[in-house]
Amino acid sequence: MCRWLAYSGTPLLLDTILYKPAHSLIDQSLHSRLGVETTNGDGFGIGWYTQEDEVETPAIVRDVGPAWNNRNLREIAEHVRSPLLFAHIRASTGTAVQQTNCHPFRHGRWMWMHNGSIAGFHGMRRELALAVDPTLFLDLEGTTDSEMMFFLALTFGMDEDPPAAVARMAGLVERTGRAHGIDAPLQMTVATTDGKAVWAFRYASAGTARSLFFSTKVEALQKLHPDVPLLQELSDDTRLIVSEPLGDLTGAWNEVPEHSWGMVREGAHELHAFTPV
């Protein structure tokens, strides 16, 4: 499958998030502890927003090679500062290793990344594609189930209500899968953002969903670890959502409950049950 992280909060150099943690995403690309595959080397991608209010679309950099030895990624990480970052390392579930299949995906101001799969996607791909809004369809670039999920959620109203749109997408995938004789069509952890808030989802049609964690409130971590300089620099709104913890700092990580969604933005955070519609 894949590993990913979403960061929102105090603007930081991307290097601080991607490379410096003890079990950083770059380390996970070679040594994942909780993923289905230990190695995630079928491409990577990062997407970030600037601090300039007039910039409505995120920057995206994606490549088909592994993240662990990409010099361009290292160069960007040491020079770009952002308040909102998505990063993804890919282990293909069968679709081609090509740039358009690397996450995160972008449409307008939105980004999307996914870990998991739609079981039997090849057999139901055309049917799902026909449900995508015709005005969006030509913007589909790749061949992954992940991008299809994104465009279905956009079709179902991401601009108005992201959790409801993702619930409708998941419901369609499950109905379509079961019509094709697949009892457990959907396995997903998903992150999506409009540049202001981050929504994350953990769900599986059956069995255990892929791992997902969120960071503890900064104020609590500052009290627990007054000797960690970086923590003292972060705002109370700073949060990380990750496929697996970036280190072993006591009290830093909390598992996202099964079948749930959460939202993080400046001044607010939420956690709710998730049910496909």
PyMOL commands that set and color helices and strands:
alter all, ss='L'
color gray80, all
select helices_A, chain A and resi 14-18+25-31+67-69+71-77+99-101+121-129+134-137+145-155+162-179+218-224+229-233
alter helices_A, ss='H'
color red, helices_A
select strands_A, chain A and resi 2-13+44-49+59-63+81-90+105-107+110-118+186-193+197-204+213-215+239-242+253-255+260-265+268-273
alter strands_A, ss='S'
color yellow, strands_A
deselect
rebuild
show_as cartoon
